[in-house]
Amino acid sequence: MELPHLARQYILSRRKVLVLGQEPLTEHIAKELSHEGFEIVYEKDLEHKFPDSSEHDIISKLRSFFLAFIGSSTHENISFWVHPCVSTWSSSLELVQVLQELKINAFLPPAKILAIFKNQLHLLLLAERLKIQHLVLHFDPLYNLSELKKLITEKHWELPLVLKSGKNQLTQGLFVLKDLKDFEVNLPLWLEQLKQQSGETFFFVELFLESSKYISVPFVRFQDGKIIFLPKIDATLQTRFRKLVEFCHMSFLDAILENKLENDTKKILTEIDYVGIGQLDFLTDGVQTFFIGGQAALARNFPLWESVSGYKAVPLQLISLGLSQDNLPTCCSKIKSEVGLCINILAENPVWQLPQPGFIFELPKKREWDFTNGKAIFNSPYENNQEVSFLTNGNIASLFVFAQDRKSALQYAAIVLDEIWISGGLQTNENYLFQLISHSWVQEEIYNTSFVDEEFIPIVYPTGPFLLQHFASVCDFISDGHEENWWVGGIKVKVQKDVLKWKNPPLIFSHKGCKGILGELSLTSDLKVKACAFPIQKEQWQVRIGDRFFLVKKIKQLCESPLPVNDIKYELIAQATGQVHSILFREQATVLPHQALLFLESNQILVPHALPFSGKVLQWLVKRGSHVKQGEILGLVTKFDRKTTKN
């Protein structure tokens, strides 16, 4: 019997694989590919830069790149492969089209499968045909607010409702419409973000399921129709529908629910003849399960099920493609852990929900921790002295923790989060995550998908021996001239000179002509904490002391102004590093309190900027498309008193 062409290439030729992505998980996949006999080519080592998926005319650019890539090899008996790992290319129809055209092998599903998963509405229509429970209320796509309002009135729907982008895998692909006030500000903002990310405002409506859990069902399906269900993942702990903590262990899932999840998954995969690794997502209220979407690729959480099941991703992919003669047990190593935990560290202020990208001054030197019957791994694509761009999604690291029980996994994760030190011109959310996993409801597994956004209340300001004054004092230590008054996280703070006690002389450094400081403070005889004030603008610092971040700014002493209130100029300050998306008011226009007058785009989020008072725009110092840094002056405004103006 003659071998299929792909299998013949796999067995009889040298195999050269381009591994896409530039993060530790890419290295993880590359090691598994190397073990299977592939020659590895990393994207980061390419002579010519790999195209960006957002570039214009991406198909022709991909075609040109791969023609050059193939042509660079002088060896005749060689087969070329591409593995997208967990990069955005794993769901790219354009990449699949070009690879098929050039007969380059890929660890990707066919274009018809990717097309189904790219359009969430098509995927859910498939579930409807198969009589699988879902939450969709209306399958006709919507494009604007008037269509939605009309539908709510006609159908007599009650709020809250869930609005979903028709396109899958968008950062801002979901919005909960809680009340009619959302129609005025929040919903138009969400639609603008959809348009920015996908080019259109195509969405549909789902029922809001209260007190639900979010379960991911990873799987591998083989060419003969056999399915292996990999350990299921609890992704319930989310904020604004971004996954914060994922558990590869759940005590709440009984045999009846598990069978229902697996049967529904099997129906969908059989119907579309899916082959390979993927993941389907469900919500459950404890009694019923509801299909909500999926991913036709290796998800970022795959190390969780690898460690808990013992299966390795690449051997499973090869067997599913019919390219390995191994029996399944031979690709299954000894089970390493009973519980896996993945925590996503973001460049953001989690309390104010503000993107906070910026320059990384320090990252943890230690990347792995060994515990009794457990292990933790800090995965980040970044190094010291690199910039987290506002063009990224803000994910800067993932912490994987493996243990023999849930309690130990949470304990190990808390130890590592408390130890991790990231400083520079950015803020990160590890203290927020530490508080989250330490919460008694999380410890006891009694949370739902609304818990983080609606019930979890973090401690924002420091308590105990170090206070807000220490953040200002650290900056005053290196400032040109002592100032008594400072802004710390939006709060006015007074400092006294010479109150700091450094364990050793601190390091004073310079960044772009501005002073910064790094050292260790002695707060008490027993408590010593690390401190860093990193300059982001003149007389402005991003300060981290211990586990807290605050933006600190000097308040210069002002003389009593003889000018009327309406003539005093105020500065509109950028709340995040990003790009000016839109300016909504012209110069000399009047603005109401809390009315957005400018939007910044940062980490795929639109950040509105408004005034706390009625004002008039005097002068814009930026324009649409301008790149700005946090703390930069965007424009000048003045107070606008309508009564005074009338007189």
Secondary structure, DSSP 4 states (H G I P E B T S, - for coil): -PPPHHHHHHHHSEEEEEEP--SHHHHHHHHHHHHTTPEEEEGGG-SSPPPPTTSTTHHHHHHHHHHHHHHT---SSEEEEEE-TTSGGGG-HHHHHHHHHTT-EESS--HHHHHHHHBHHHHHHHHHHTT--B-EEEEEEE-SHHHHHHHHHHHTPPSPEEEEESBSS-TT-EEEE-SGGGGTTHHHHHHHHHHHHHSS--EEEEE--TT-EEEEEEEEE-TTS-EEEPPPEEEEEEETTEEEEEEE--TT--HHHHHHHHHHHHHHHHHHT--EEEEEEEEE-SS-EEEEEEESS--TTHHHHHHHH-B-HHHHHHHHTT-----GGGGB-----SEEEEEEEESEETTTTEE---EEEE--S--EEEETTEEEEEE-S--TTEE--TTS-SEEEEEEEEESSHHHHHHHHHHHHHH---EESS---HHHHHHHHHSHHHHTT---TTIIIII-----S--TT--HHHHHHHHHHHSSS--SEEEETTEEEE--TT---BSSPPEEEEETTEEEEEEEEESSSS-EEEEEEEEEETTEEEEEETTEEEEEEE----PPP-S-GGG-EEEEE-SSSEEEEEE-S-TT-EE-TT---EEEEETTEEEEE--SS-EEEEEES--TT-EE-TT-EEEEEEE--HHHHH-
